[in-house]
Structures are given as structure tokens and as C-alpha cells.
């Protein structure tokens, strides 16, 4: 699926200028600090820190890392809030993007690429 050019431009700008976004994805309103834009399996995706809003699986207090298909984002708006760096933990690695288009911090992104979320059967 091809993402609209305006959507990709808005995401690139938000990443480069470290802006917080509001949008709807998977039926939920979300506040999101985008960190990385790229593709996996030919699909555009954005990875970042969701600090507020809904989530099908629940959102931890303070937020959590999320990855969304760009085609799933509706009504993107820039918010006045502070962009959130998120928590650098060993729990979540950047596995939803293979080819990076834009990243807020390449060193931080590289560390994230080295980690991956453990599956329940792994220790």
C-alpha cells in the first residue's frame, strides 16, 4: 500500500523537529512522539513513544513504545506538548521497521535495533 505523500511529509517533519502528534489509529485516539519512519515488507511504518490516548492492549502509566502502519493513521495534528524520548529498555526493540527513512536520533535508533521484544517462551 502506498502512503499519501502529505502524511509521509508530516511524519518526517515531526521526527526532524521532535514534535508530538495526535491522530487516530486502530480506532483509538493517541498522542505520539515519532522517532523512526521507514518500511517493512513494503509497508510504511512509524515507531515512537505513545504517551497518552487509547490502546487495544492498554497503555502503561507514562506511555509505551508503539509502531503503526502509516496507512492506519487518521487526522494527524501537531500538538504543543514536549516530544518524549521514551524509555530505553531492553524490553522493546525496533523490529517493525527494516529500512529507515527518517530517524530523530540515529545512535538511539541503532541501540533499539539491537534489542528485540522477547517472546513469552524466551527467557
N, C-alpha and C positions, 0 to 999 in steps of 0.2 A: 504494500500500500504506500502511496506517495503522500507525504505530509505537505500541507499547504505552505508555500514559501513564507507567508506572513507569520505563521506560527513558528517556523524554524528561526526566522529573524528575531522574533520576540524572545525566544528562549536563549539564543546566542547573546543578545543584548543583556538579558537578565543575569546570565552567567558572568559575562565580562564585567558588568557593573555591580555585581553582587546585590541584586535586587530580590526582594521577596515577592512571590506571585500568589495570587488567588485564582483558583479555577475549580471546575468540577471534573471528576474522573470516577468512573465506575459508580455513578450515582451519588457521589459524596462531594460536599464542598471541602476544599483543602487550602491550607496555607503552606507554602512550599518554598524552600531556598534551593534553587537548582545548582548543582555542582558540575555535572557532566552531561553533554549531549552527544549522542552517537547512534550507531546502528548495531543490530544483531539479527542475523538471518534476514537481512534486507529490510528490517523494520526500524524506523526511527524510535529512539527511546531517550528518556531524560531521567537521570538519577540525582537524588538530592535528599535533603532533610525536611520531612513534613513536621511542622511544629504545632499545627492546630488543624481542627476540622475532623471530619469523619473518616472512618476506615472500616472496611468489612471485617477485618480481624482484630479491631480495636487498636487504639494508639496509646503507647506508653506515655506516662506523665512526662512532659517536656519534649516529646516527639520521638521520631524514629526515622531510619533510612527507608526510602521508598523508590521504586522505579516504575515509571509509567510509559506506556506506548503513547507517542506524541499524537497519534490519531484519536486517542481516547480523551484528550484534553479539550474542555469546552469553556469558553468565556474567560480566557486568560486576561488578568488585570495585574498591573504593578501596584504593590502596596507600599506604604510609607515606612513600614517596620524595618528592623535591623535584620540583615541577612545572617543566617545561622550556620556556623561552621559544622555543627553536628558533633556527635561523639565518635572519636576514633577508637573503635573497639575491635576486638578480634572476632566479634560475632557476625559481622556482615562484610562481605567482600563484594566488589563491583563485578558481578558475574552477568549482569543483564545487558552489558554493552561490550562488544568486541572491537569495533572500530570507533575511535574517539574523534569527534568533530571539533568540539569546544570543551575546555575544562577550566574551572576557576583557579585551580592550583594543581599543576602537573605533579609536583612532589607528593602532595596529599593523595592525589588520584592514583599514583603509582603504588603507594602503600596499600591503598584499598584494593587494587588489582591483585596484590599478593595474597590477600586473605579471601576466604570464601565462607559462606554460611555453612555450618555443619549440618548434615542431615541427621535426623533423630537416631539412626543406627550407628553413627560415627561417634567416636569419643575424642 
